[in-house]
Amino acid sequence: MHYRLIGVGNAYTFELSGSSLLSVGRAVTNDCPVVDPTISRKHAELKVTPGGVEVTDGGSSNGTFVNGVQIDKSLMVPGDEVTFGKVVFRLEVVTPVRAAPPPAAGGAPRGGATIVRQIPKTGEALSLGGQGKIGDSVPGSDPADKDRRRLAILLEVSKGLTRSADIEALLQKIAEYAFQVLEADRCAIQLTDEFGTLHPKISRDRRGERASSDIPQSISRMAVDDKVAVLSDDAADDQRFTGQSVMLQKIKSAMCVPLIGSESRVLGVLYVDNFSLKRFNETDLDFLIAFSGIAAVAIENGQLAERIRKEALARSNFERFFTPHLAARIASSPDAVKLGGDKRRVAVLFSDIRGFTALSETMNPDVMAKLLTEYFTEMVECVFRHGGTLDKFIGDCVMAQWGAPIGEHDDCDRAMQSALDMMEELDRLNARWRTEGRPVIQIGIGLNVGDVFAGNIGSDRRLEYTVIGDPVNVSSRLCGAAGPGEILLSDPFRAALGAPPPLESLPPMELKGKSQALPVFRVKR
């Protein structure tokens, strides 16, 4: 009887046959090596018997369990689960691959021998009608030596691939490892996008040159859609693969394995083929399945690292203008950085230092830069403290807004409170600067609300998130009209306040660009 241990939640697969004892353990010298910290170097022994597989614990640190019960020795039958440490396997009977009978005279040509193996649920090979037994190892090669090389490659892969976070470099490594152990003429990797469409990433021959032809879609789609590993002894003569590319490329033998990530999500396919008389066999398929499991983990980790890197970069850029919470929400959005925008109702604040040009002419540049840095730091903190967005610095002017890209019902109240905080923080700064013998400054603030265009403005090389429209211009004009220590606001802004501070009405002001004088209010301080 021939059995197979199939990994549950892992990519290990081991063939069990014969009458000799088979060792299981962490050391690579074991018959069934399982590299996991919960498994002892010589964890257990297996023996095939007429009634099943006998498993004996070898005094392991973390124990051996059959169907959840810890054992010293037990007989497993097909369907039982055995756990070494924390690594789980299921015992299955291997169904021999049978050749399909020859077709009747005048019938359709018979297909090439094909094995389709589920990933990773059953791992059972099925005969789908072929020309006989899948070819053995290439003549002249030592099977034991080849197994040792393959095991060494898998161990190297598990270390080497997980260290690389760059996807392109990672895919190149996967192809190199595949050529090291498989006698393939071509290796190709395709990855899926968010819609499940396959996109070519790597396609090269043994010499490292780019292959001119793509993977036959009839083979790759079967692997992706059914989540199965496919081995075809003669793809060109296999009626399951009727695409023209198989015929035109004269593919003799091919294997295609889905790259399955977490939550059984198909990340893509790993494909190898031959154009010569060499044939892949079941041992090759076993290796490719195990290899693809490690590769899928590495690819998924690489994609996650790349996504985290991009989001971190975007967040670091956005945090200069948005509150950290809002920056995180924007950075995680796939549409965060693109040209265009939309119409939004926003509250706009302009704050400007009075008489700064004359003051700067009397100051040392380093002293002026230090003073501005301290001033801007406190002003921006006032904006962020109340959920605002720093739009830009314009010389010694601060422009901020509330309502874009995400608005709240009390945006005007937040902007008002931010303006009041700015005045209070400036009073504290001036008090400290006086004690240090440094110049003091005064600011004027203008506030307005209205519908504006909000979005990323610029070119593909440089984008700037900003708001544009008449309400912005009015806020700027009010700021320019405000005296030292004054906060001026428009009538629409006053009407939108839920909890207005004490205000006094001023005579209507004629502002540049407006045909009529506008009602204006000043905050009583």
N, C-alpha and C positions, 0 to 999 in steps of 0.2 A: 504494500500500500504506500502511496506517495502522498505526503501531507505538505502543507505550507502554513507558516506562521505569518499572518498579515498584521502589520502595525495598525492600531486603532488610535488615530490622532497623531500618527507619526509616519515616516516614509520607509521604515524598515520592512523587509520581506526576506524570509529564509525558507529554503527548501529542506524538507525533512524526509529522508529515505534511508534504506539500508538498515543494518542491525547494530552498527557501532554506536557508542555513546557520543553525543554531540554536546559540546560545552557552550554555555551562554555566559557572557561577562563583558566587563568594560575593556579588558585588554584585547588588543588587536589580534592576538594569537588564538583567540577562541574561535570555534566553528561558527558561532553566531555572535559577532561582536556588536555590542550596543553601547555607543559612547554617550553615557549619561551619568551625572554625579550620584544618582540614587542607586546605581547598580555597582555591585562589587566586581573586583577584577575577575574572579571566577565565581559567578553568582549561582548557577544551577546547571544541571545536566538533563538532557533529553534522550529518550530512547524510543524508537518506533517499534511497536508490538502489534500482533494481529488484532488486538482490540482497540488500539488507539495509540496515543503517545504518552509515555510515562515521564513525568517531570519530578526531579529530585532537587530540593534546595541544597546548596553547597555551603551552608552556614553563613549566608549573606547577612550583611548589616541591616538591610531594610526589608528582608523577607521576600518570599514568593507566594503568590496568591492565585488560586483557581476559582473563578466565579466569585471573587470577593472574599474567599475564606483562606486564611494563611495555612500553608501545608509544609510538611517535611517531604512527603512523597505522595503523588496522586496520579491517577490515570485520566488523561484528557481524551475527550471524544470530539468529533467535528462540531463546531458551534460554540465550544467552551472558550472562555476568555482566561488568559493567564497574564499575571502582572508581575514583572520583575522590578522590584523597587517601586517606581511610579510610572514605568513604561508598560503599556498595555498591548497585548496581541490577541488575535482570534485565530483559532485552529480551523483550517479548511482542508477538505479533500481536494486534491488536484485532479481535475478531469483531463485525461489524455487528449491531445489534439489529434483528431481523426481526419484522414484525407477524404474529401468528397468523392463519390463514385463518378466515373467518367460519364459525360453526357451521351445521350443516345445519338445515333448517326443522324447527321443533318441538323442536330440541335445547336443551341447557342454555345459559343466557346466557353470553356470553364474558366473561372476566375482564379487569380493567384491565391496562394494560401495566406490567410489573414487571421491575425489574432487581435481581438478587441478585449481589453482588460479594464475593468472598472477602477476608478481612482477616487479615494483609496478604500472604498467600502468593502468590496469582496476580493479584489485581486484575482478573480478566477478567469483563466484563459478559455475562450470559446472558439470552436471550429466553425468558421463561416463559409466553408466550401472552398477547398484549395487544391493544390497539385501535389499534396503529400506533405511529408515532414519538413518543418522549417530547417534550413541548413545548419550544420554543426559549426563549431569554431573553425576559423581559417586554418587549413592544414599547416603543420609546422609550428604552431604556437602551443605552448604549454598551458593547459587550462588552469592548473594550480597557480602558476606564475601570473597568469592574466587576472585571476581572482585577487591575488595579493596586490597587484597593481591597481585594480579597480577599488579595493578597499582603501589603499593609500590615497588614491585620488579623492574618494569621498571624504576622508578625514581632512585632507588638505583643502578641499572645497569648503567644508564646514568652517574652517578657520579663515581661509583667504577671502571668501566671498562676503562674509559678514563684516569684514573690516572696511570694505569699500562702500562709500555712500554715493559716489558719482555713478549715475545710472549707465551712461555710455561706457565708462571704463568697466563697470560690472558686467555688462552684456558681452564685452570683448573677452573678459576672463572666462565667462561661462562657455563661450565657443572654444576657447583654447583648451579648457579642461575636457570638453567633449571629444575633441580631436585626439587628445592624449590617450584615451582609453578605448574609443570606438573607431573601428576601421571604416570611417565614413569619407565620402568624397565631398560632401557639402554639409554645412551646419547653418541653420537659420533660426532666428528668434523673431516672433511677432508679438506685440503687446496690444491689449485691448484699450479702447478709450472708454469714457463714461457711458457710451451707448452700446458697448459690446462689439464695436467694429474693430477688426484686426488691422494693425498698421505695421509694416516691415520695419525692423530696427537693425538687425544683423543678418547678412547673407553672404557667406564667404566659403572658399574652398580650403583645402589643407595647406596651401601655400600662403594663405592670408589674403588672397586676392578676392575682390568683390565678385560674387556670383551674378551672372547676367540675368538669370531667371528667378521668378518668385516661387514661393511654396504653392503647390497645387491646392486650390481652395477646397476641393472636394475632400481632401484628407484633413486639412486644418479645421474646417468647419465641423467635421464629425467629432474631432477631439474636443472642440470648444462646446458645441451644442449638447453632446452626450456626456461630457466630462469623462472620456475614456482614453486610454493609451492605445495606439494603433500600431501594429506591426504588419507590414505587407511583404510577402515573399516575392511577389512579382506585381508591382503596382500597375504597370502598364497593361497587364492582362487580367486585372481584377475588375470585375463588372461593378463593384461598389464605387470605384473611382473612375467615372466616365468623362472627367473633364479633359479638354484638349491638351492642357499643359502637361498632364501625365504622359500622354502619348508623344507629344512633341519633344519633351525633354528626355525621353527614353529612360525613365527611371526604372531600375530593376528592383531594388529593395528599399523600403522606407520605414521610418518610425517617427511617430508624432505623439507627443505627450503634453497634456494641458498643464500649465503652470498655475496651480491652485493655491490661493492665499487664504487668509483668515475668512471665516464665515462662508467657506466653500466658494469664494469669488474667483472666477477665472481671470488671471492677470494676462494670459497670453498662451503661446505654444512654443515648445522647443522641438525642433524638427531636424532630422538627419536623413540622408539618403545616399544611395550608391548608384552609379551608372554602369558599373562593371558586373562581373559574374559573382562578386562577393555577396553573401547573404547575411542579414542580421538574424539572430536567433533569440530564443526566449531569455537567455542569460543577458543578452544585450538589452532587451526590453526591461528586465528587472533592474539593471543598472540605471537605465535612463529614467525610470520611474523614481528610484531613490534619489538620483542626481537632480531631477526636476523639483522634488520636494524641497531640497536644500536651496536650490536656485530661486524658487518661488519666495521662500522666506527672505532671502537676501534682496531680491527685487522689491518686495513689499517694504522692507526696512529702508531700502534706498529711496523709494518713492516717498515714504513718510518723512525721511530726513530732508529730502529736497523740498517737500511741501512746508515743513517746519522752517527751513532756512528762508524760503521765499516769504512766508508769513511774518517771520521775525524781522526780515529786512523791510517789508512793507509797514509793519507795525512801528519799527523804529523811525521810519520816515513820517508816518501819520502822527506819532506821538508828539512831534514838534508842533502840530497844529490842533490836534484833537485831544480830548481827555483820554487817559489810558484805556478806560472801559470802552469808549466809543472807537478808539483806534483799533482795538482787538476785534470789534464787530465788523469794522470796515475791512481790515486786513484779511479776514476769513471769507470775505465775499469774493467770488470769482469775477464780478463786474466792478471791483473797487477802482481799478486803474484803467480807464479807457476814455477815449474822447467822448464828449457829449455831456448832457445833463438833463435837468428837468426844471419845471416851474415850481417854486416853493414859496411859502410865506415865511419870512424870517425877520427877526429883530436885529438891527445893525447898530453897532457901537463904534464911534471914532473917539480916540483920545489923543491929544496933541499937547506938547510942551509949549508954554507961552514964552516967546522971546528967546528960544533956544539958539537961533542963528547968531544973534548978538553975543549970547553967553559963550558959545563955542569958540568965538574968535579970541576970547581972553583966556582960554583953557589950554593946557598941554594936551596933545592928542591922547596920550596914555591915560591921563586923568579923566578926560571926557569919555573914553571907551569904558573905563571901569565904572563911571557913574551911570552911563547908559545901560550897561550890563546889569547892574544892581536894580536899576529902575524897571527895565523890561522884565526881569525875573519875577519881581513882585506883581507887576501888572498882569502878566500871563497867568500867574498863579490865581489871581482874582477871577480871571475868565474861566479857567479850568474848574475852580472850586464850585462854580455855579453851572457847570455843564455846557459851557460855551465852546466855540471853535475859533481858534486864532486864525484869521484869514491871512494877514500879512503884517509886516512892519513896513512903513513908508517913511524913511528917514527917522525922525523922532516920534512918528505917529504910530499908534496901535489901532488896527482894524480887527474887530471880532464880530461874530454873528451867532445867533441861536435859531435853530430851525432846519439846518441843512448839514449833513445829509439826512439826519434823523431829527424830527421835531417833537416838541412836547407842548401840552396845552398852556403851560405857564412860561413860555419862552420870554415874553416881555418882562415878567416879574424877575426872572433870572438875570436878564440883562440889566435891569434897574438895580438889583442888589449888587451886581458886579461893579457897576459904576460907583455906587456908594462905597464899596470896599476899596476901590482904587483910590478914592479921595482919602480914606482913613489910612491906608497903607502909605500913601505919599506923605501924610502928616508925620507918621512914625519915621519914615526915611529922612525927611527934612530935619526932624529933631536930632537924629543921630549924626547927620552930616554937619549940623551946626557945631556940635560938641567936638567934631573932628576937624573943624575949620575948613570945611569943604563948601562949595556953592550949594544953594537950595534952589528948587524949581517949583513952578506951578503949572497945572494942566487945566485944559478945558475939555469937556466931554459933550458929544452930540448923540442923541438916540432917536431912532425912527423904526417903523415897521411897515412891511408891505410885500407884495409879490415880486420876486426877482427870479432871474435865471441862475441856477446853482449847478455846478458840475466841474469836471476837469477841463480846463482850457489850456491850449498850447499846441504843441506838436508831438509827434511820436517820440522825439528825443527828450522832451521836457514837458511835463504836465504840471499844472498848478490848480488845486481845487479852490474855487473862489465863487463869489456871488456878484452878479452884475444887474444893474437896473436903476430906475429913478429913485427908489427908496434908499439905495446906497448913496447916491449923490446928495440927497437931502440930509442924510445923517452927517455926511462930510461937511456940508455947508453949515449946519448947526454947530458942529464942533469948531469950525473956523470963527463963528460969531460969538462963541462962549468966551467969557472973560476968565481970568485966573481963578481957579477954584469953583467955576460954575458948571452945572450939568443942565443942558437944554434938551428938551424933548418936544416932539411934534404932537399935534392933537390926536392923530390916530394911535400913536404909541401910548399917550395918556389914557385914551379910551379902552385900550386893551389890557391895562393893568388891573390885576385882581385886588392888590393891596398897595395902592399908591402911597408914596411918602408925602409929606407936606409940600404942596406946590403953590406957586404964584403965577398968575397969568401975566404975560408980557405983551406989549403992543405987537400986532402982526409984523412979521419981518419980510422984507423983500430979499429973496435969496436968488443967487445967480442961476439962470436957467428956468426960473419959474415966472410965469406971466402975472401972477397975483401974489400979494403978500400972504404969508401963512401964519395961522395962530401958533404961538410958541409958549411953552411953559418952562419955568425954572424951578429946580428943587431948592427948597429952603433948607439951609444947613446951619 
